[in-house]
Amino acid sequence: MRPSRLMPRIGMAAHVHGAAGDLTVVRVDGARLVVADEDGDETAFVIHRLTGHWVREGDPYWGRRLQLSDERAG
């Protein structure tokens, strides 16, 4: 059976809901991942245990959410 949730991988494309621009996963450390924008600015996200969504580190569960893409960043 195919997993219902994408597992983050380095080089994977991502997008933050409500924000413009594409992101690339640059580090994965278990329940924490770091993405970088086109300028190289990095932001950390953690998976929230209650909702299962990736939210910006330090934000509440309704904070900025990260959406992973099955495609490689281009």
N, C-alpha and C positions, 0 to 999 in steps of 0.2 A: 504494500500500500504506500502510495506517495505521501510524504509529509504535508500537512496542511499549512505549515508556516515556513517561509524562506529562512534558511540559515545564512547569516551574514558571512561574506567572504571578502578578502582584500581585493580591491579593484571593482567591486560591485557598485552599480549606480544606485543612487538614493535621492529622495526629494523630501523636503519638509513641507507639511501642509501649510498653506497660506504664505509661502515664501517663493520668490522667483529664483531661478537658477538651479543648476544640477550640482549634485554632490557626489563624491566618491568615497567609499569606505577605505580608510588607510590603516586602521588597526582594529583588531578584534581581540577582546580579552574576556571570554565567558559572557557574562550578562552586561558587559560594557563595550561599546564600540565608538570609534572616533571617525568622523567624516571630515573631508576638506572640500572647500569650494574652489572655483577656478583660480582665485587669488592665493590659494594655499592656506587660508584661514581655517583653523580646525575647531570643531565642536564635538563634545562628548555626549553620547546618548546611553541610557540604561534601559533595560527592559523592566517595566513596572510589573511587579508580581500580582497585583490585583487585576489589571486589565490585559496584560500580555502585550501592550503597545510599547514601542520604543519612544521614550520621552527624553527631552534634553535634561542632562544631569543637573540636579538641583531644583527642577521644576516639579510641581505637583502632577498627579496622574492626568490632569486635563491640560497640561502644558503643551509645548510644541511637540508634535509627533512626527516621527520619521517613518517614511514609507520606503521599503527596500524594493528594488526592481530585479527581475530575473536576468536582466541584461548587464553586460559589462559597460563600465563608463567609457565614454568616447571622447 
